[in-house]
Amino acid sequence: MGAQKKGATARVAEDSEVVARHSLQAILLADSFTTKFHSIILERPRVLLPLVNIPMIDYTLAWLESAGVEEVFVFCCAHSKQVIDYLKFSVTTIEANDSISAGDALRLIYERQVIDGDFVLISGDTVSNMSLTQALEEHKEIRKRDANAIMTMVVQHSKPSPITQQSRLGTDELFMAINPDTKQLLYYEDKAEYSKGFISLDKTLIADNPSIVLHNDKQDCYIDICSEQVLSLFTDNFDYQHLRRHFVKGLLLDDIMGYKIFTHEIHSSYAARIDNFRSYDTISKDIIQRWTYPFVPDILCGSSAIKLERQGIYRASEVTLSRSAQVGSFTVIGQGTKIGNNTKISHSVIGEGCSIGSNVTIEGSYIWNDVTIEDGCRLSHAIVCDGVTMKLGAVLEPGVVLSFKVVVGEQFVVPAYSMVSLIQQPTQQDSDEELEYAENSSGTVEIPSDKLNGEIASDLSETQYGPTPELGTGGVGYIWSIFEGAHDEEWRHSVAPIPTDKLAKIMLDKDEDEELLTQDGNALVEELKSDSEDDDNEGSRDDYASFEKEVQATFLRAVHENVKVDHAVLEMNGLRLSYNIAAVDCAGAIFYSMMKLAVESLHSSARELHRNAVEVITTWQKLLKSFVHDIDEEILHLLYDKEILQEDAILRWADEKEGADESDKMFLKRSEKFIQWLREAEEEEED
């Protein structure tokens, strides 16, 4: 990982960020992970945790270097020594162990007078491949026109799930009001009260801005271009602790100073921040599927260290793999790892120096370094940290996180969403002021300061922590209980797919809420109905085009991430309801997505293309059946409507099947009504 280090001079301050310079400077927050993730992963700094076998901060530093950054300041509060030891190059340390937030970090930076112009503010868990050039130019142009413009926030399109009201990164649905002409940010709310059915905007906001668009389809990339005034504002306002919750919202509500925030939207580039387990999972998959190119494993590590093979499989140069073992698509296998007979691994990341026995099943999981998994174990959508041992036949149910050097006993089943550590669970709940971006509702606990200083690594061993019956025979570790009120956060923010029963319950509750809101608002709806049918029709066409794109993206994600069909049905139905689309039209969009996948899959002949289509339809026929009552006739009708099959070809096929065996006429019988309709239409044309 020398690529991003050799071109930069870094200074590390013990607080929470990284700064880069190219006639511009930048600050990176190293402690910006949610407390929940940070508290269970006790051994090392968050920014050094592996992301597809590469420390998170390496992605951020590589991107900063690619953007022309010459000088980097790194702030970290906890584990500062480990960060300094890892970076190793031209490091100047600023002691600030009492800093607990981004606000404290920026006030300290201001005191040190190391920033002398505009700077990029970013956290060390950010992955991006965007070019900064256009964003910087826009920021400078806006500042020339308006001296009160002090920040440009990078955003991108990301429509939240209509069922869970959260993004694919596991973050809450974000509402932004933006002036479409100037791109000025006017409103920012990521904690909307959905039970009300509406959000409130200050009437002066509407009066002062002739044009406002309220968005719920934007993702905050947490990449900000700031003027020096941002630092002085933090110094003048000691109640500013968090960047978004305090600073951004504070500026938007302040009508005295008149400072403004603008947005820069990226379209074809990638930018995302990891702040919970779900975003860790999502961004890992995006890296593996190369959406972050050129910041992908084979380039960051070098092709001699790891190679990309077919089906998105990354394999290190020295891996011992049994002939009978099966490695599925979008999987990463690290250096020195051994995999036994008849073991199946899919959609997973396996670290370095791991020993995986025979007849093991690993699906959708993240296995870090030096992990031992004995014969017959099963892991589903779990995170397993360094040095863990899973004994014979142990099972991890979805959403489990095993902290460093935990031992799971023979045949023991770790319940879903369990967090397991060698450290016993503290009794006090954590404060949301401990770390930047920490959420006070995350159900986390306070970790004593002596456990956060990076010195516990040598203590986590079986010699000090003897067997504990909590994890079965020979098990070592403690299962942490979930605090009251935090149960929803577990499955919402887990690496595991949201359970079907949870989605069904959300949809049921949503239907009940919408029914109440509809009853209360019928009169208002009638008043707001448009008289313009032309506008309605044009809007409907635009909506269906957007709906088709959403269906394609959802279907491809279901295919690549091996999502269960029942889960995909719920997602598609949620999309259908949110766009008010008929079931048959939803089936049409799904079928189009299926055929598009078949065409884009590898094939060199018409026969292979036909095989692709048959395979896709066979695999996902239950998804189609959920939206059409008579799937065979509906599919034939769709092929005709889309002009994939011509009328003559369909009738010729029907004639050929007339003399076939009954078993071969099953599809023809199911399509009788449609065939009859075609024949009658042909006769009318002849007359």
C-alpha positions, 0 to 999 in steps of 0.5 A, spaced: 500 500 500 505 504 498 502 507 492 498 513 496 503 514 501 509 516 497 506 522 494 504 525 500 507 528 507 502 527 512 501 530 519 497 526 525 494 530 530 491 525 536 483 527 534 479 525 528 481 527 521 485 527 514 487 534 510 490 534 503 494 539 500 494 542 492 494 549 493 488 546 497 488 543 503 484 537 506 482 534 513 480 527 514 476 524 521 479 518 523 474 517 528 468 518 525 465 511 525 459 509 529 460 507 536 456 501 535 461 498 530 467 501 534 465 499 541 465 491 539 471 492 534 476 493 540 483 492 538 485 497 532 483 504 530 477 504 525 480 506 519 485 500 519 480 495 519 480 491 513 475 493 507 476 487 502 483 486 505 485 493 505 485 498 511 479 503 510 484 509 510 488 506 504 482 507 499 481 515 502 489 516 502 489 513 495 484 517 492 487 524 495 493 522 492 490 521 485 486 528 486 493 531 487 494 532 494 501 533 497 500 534 504 496 530 509 494 532 516 491 526 520 487 527 526 485 521 531 482 520 538 483 513 540 488 508 537 493 514 535 499 510 536 497 505 531 495 510 526 502 513 526 505 507 526 501 504 520 502 511 516 510 512 518 511 517 513 513 524 515 508 524 521 508 530 526 503 529 532 499 534 535 497 531 542 489 532 543 486 526 547 481 530 550 478 531 543 471 527 542 468 530 536 469 533 529 468 540 532 474 539 537 478 537 532 477 543 527 477 548 533 484 545 534 486 545 527 484 552 527 489 554 533 495 550 530 494 555 524 496 550 519 490 551 514 491 557 509 486 557 504 480 552 502 480 545 504 477 538 503 474 535 509 473 528 509 473 522 514 478 516 513 472 511 512 470 514 505 471 510 498 471 515 492 474 515 485 471 522 483 475 527 480 475 533 485 477 538 479 470 540 477 467 541 484 473 545 486 472 550 480 464 550 482 466 552 489 471 557 487 466 560 482 460 560 487 465 564 492 467 569 487 459 571 486 457 570 494 462 571 499 458 568 504 458 561 500 463 557 505 462 550 504 460 545 498 457 539 499 458 533 495 452 529 494 449 523 489 443 520 487 440 514 491 433 513 492 431 510 499 427 503 499 420 505 499 419 500 505 424 501 510 426 508 508 433 507 508 438 508 503 442 502 501 448 504 505 443 503 511 442 510 513 436 514 514 432 517 508 435 524 507 431 530 506 434 536 502 431 542 500 435 545 494 435 551 490 435 548 483 438 554 479 443 556 484 444 549 488 444 552 494 442 547 500 436 550 504 434 544 508 437 538 511 434 533 515 436 525 516 431 524 522 424 525 519 418 523 523 415 518 518 409 517 523 407 524 521 406 523 514 410 530 512 415 534 514 415 542 515 419 547 512 419 554 514 415 559 510 420 564 510 424 559 506 419 558 501 418 566 501 425 568 500 426 562 494 422 562 488 424 555 486 425 550 491 426 542 490 425 537 496 429 531 495 429 524 498 433 521 493 440 524 495 446 521 498 450 525 502 457 523 500 461 526 506 466 530 502 466 537 503 470 543 500 470 548 505 473 555 506 477 557 512 471 561 515 468 554 517 474 553 522 473 560 525 465 558 526 467 552 530 471 556 534 466 561 535 461 556 537 463 551 542 456 548 541 458 545 534 460 538 535 457 534 529 458 536 522 451 535 520 447 535 526 450 541 529 454 545 524 450 544 517 443 545 521 446 550 525 448 554 519 441 553 515 437 556 521 442 562 522 438 568 519 443 573 522 450 571 519 447 569 512 453 564 511 451 559 505 452 551 503 452 549 496 451 542 493 455 539 488 452 532 485 456 527 482 453 522 477 458 517 474 463 517 479 463 513 486 463 516 493 460 513 499 462 513 507 462 507 511 458 508 518 455 502 520 455 494 518 450 495 512 454 500 509 461 496 510 457 490 506 455 494 501 461 498 499 465 492 500 461 489 494 461 495 490 469 495 491 469 487 489 464 489 483 469 494 481 464 500 481 470 504 485 475 503 479 481 504 479 481 503 487 480 495 487 484 490 490 488 488 484 490 495 483 491 497 490 495 491 492 498 490 485 496 484 480 502 480 482 499 479 489 492 478 487 489 477 481 482 478 478 479 471 475 472 470 472 466 471 475 469 477 479 473 472 484 479 475 486 485 470 489 492 471 492 498 468 489 499 463 494 492 460 496 491 452 498 485 450 495 482 443 495 480 441 488 473 439 491 472 446 494 467 451 490 469 458 490 463 462 488 462 469 484 464 475 487 469 472 492 476 474 495 481 469 498 487 472 501 494 470 501 496 464 505 489 461 506 487 454 506 481 451 504 479 444 505 475 439 501 467 440 499 467 447 502 463 452 499 464 459 499 460 465 495 459 472 495 465 473 501 471 476 503 477 471 506 483 474 509 490 472 509 493 466 513 486 463 514 485 455 515 478 453 513 476 446 514 472 441 510 465 441 508 464 448 511 459 453 508 460 461 508 455 465 504 456 473 504 461 473 510 467 477 512 473 473 515 479 477 517 486 475 518 488 468 521 482 465 522 481 458 524 474 455 521 474 447 523 470 442 519 462 442 518 462 450 520 456 454 517 457 462 516 451 466 513 452 474 513 457 474 518 463 478 520 469 474 523 475 478 526 482 477 526 484 470 530 477 467 531 477 460 532 470 456 530 470 449 532 467 443 529 460 444 527 459 451 529 454 455 526 453 463 525 446 465 524 445 472 520 448 478 522 453 475 527 459 479 529 465 475 532 470 480 535 478 479 536 480 472 538 473 469 540 473 462 540 466 458 538 465 452 541 463 445 538 456 445 535 454 451 538 450 456 534 451 463 535 444 467 535 442 472 529 445 479 530 449 477 536 455 481 538 461 477 541 467 479 545 472 477 549 471 483 553 465 483 558 459 487 556 460 494 560 453 496 564 453 504 562 450 506 555 455 510 551 454 517 550 453 520 543 458 525 544 464 520 544 465 520 537 464 524 531 457 521 527 456 517 533 448 516 534 445 516 541 440 511 539 444 506 537 444 501 543 451 502 544 455 501 550 461 505 553 468 502 553 473 504 558 478 509 556 484 504 557 480 499 552 480 504 547 488 506 547 490 500 542 493 496 548 489 491 549 491 487 543 496 483 547 491 481 552 486 478 548 488 471 548 486 464 551 491 464 556 488 470 560 480 469 558 479 462 559 473 458 557 466 461 558 460 456 557 456 462 554 459 460 547 459 452 548 464 447 550 471 450 549 468 457 547 471 463 549 468 470 549 461 473 551 455 475 547 453 482 548 445 483 550 442 488 545 439 494 549 432 496 550 430 500 544 436 498 539 433 491 536 431 495 530 437 497 529 440 490 529 437 488 523 437 495 519 444 496 520 447 489 519 451 485 514 445 480 513 439 482 508 433 484 512 429 478 514 422 477 510 418 477 516 421 484 518 419 487 511 412 484 511 411 487 518 413 494 515 409 494 509 403 492 514 404 498 518 405 502 513 399 501 509 395 502 516 398 509 517 397 511 509 390 509 510 389 513 516 393 519 513 388 518 506 382 519 511 384 525 514 387 528 507 382 526 502 379 534 502 386 536 501 388 531 495 381 533 492 383 541 492 390 539 489 388 535 483 391 538 477 386 539 471 392 538 466 391 531 463 397 532 458 402 534 464 399 528 468 401 523 462 408 526 461 409 525 468 406 518 468 411 516 462 417 519 466 415 516 472 415 509 469 421 510 466 424 511 473 420 505 475 423 501 470 430 503 472 429 502 479 426 495 477 433 493 473 437 496 479 433 492 484 433 486 480 441 486 478 442 487 486 438 481 487 442 477 482 449 479 484 447 478 492 444 472 491 437 475 495 432 470 496 426 471 491 421 472 497 425 478 499 426 480 492 418 480 491 417 485 497 422 490 494 419 490 488 412 490 491 414 496 495 417 499 488 410 498 485 406 501 490 411 507 491 410 509 484 403 507 483 404 502 478 399 496 476 402 489 477 402 487 470 406 493 468 411 491 474 411 484 471 413 487 464 419 491 467 421 485 471 421 481 465 425 486 461 430 486 466 431 479 466 431 479 458 436 484 459 441 480 463 440 474 459 443 478 453 448 482 457 451 475 460 456 472 456 454 468 449 457 466 443 451 463 439 443 464 439 443 457 442 447 460 448 443 466 448 437 462 449 440 458 454 441 464 458 434 466 457 431 459 460 436 460 466 434 467 468 426 465 467 427 459 471 431 462 477 426 468 477 419 465 475 416 466 482 418 473 482 414 474 475 408 469 478 407 474 484 405 480 479 401 476 474 396 471 475 397 467 468 404 467 467 405 463 461 400 467 457 402 474 460 409 473 458 407 471 451 403 477 451 409 481 453 414 478 448 409 480 443 408 487 445 415 488 446 416 486 439 420 481 441 416 475 437 412 477 431 405 475 430 406 470 424 412 467 428 407 465 434 401 463 430 406 458 426 409 455 433 401 454 435 400 450 429 406 446 430 404 444 437 397 442 435 399 435 433 404 434 439 404 430 445 399 433 451 405 434 455 408 438 450 402 442 449 402 445 456 404 452 455 400 452 448 394 451 453 395 456 458 396 461 452 389 459 448 386 466 449 391 470 447 392 465 441 385 466 439 385 473 440 391 473 435 387 469 430 381 473 430 385 479 429 388 476 423 381 474 420 379 481 421 385 484 417 383 479 411 376 481 411 
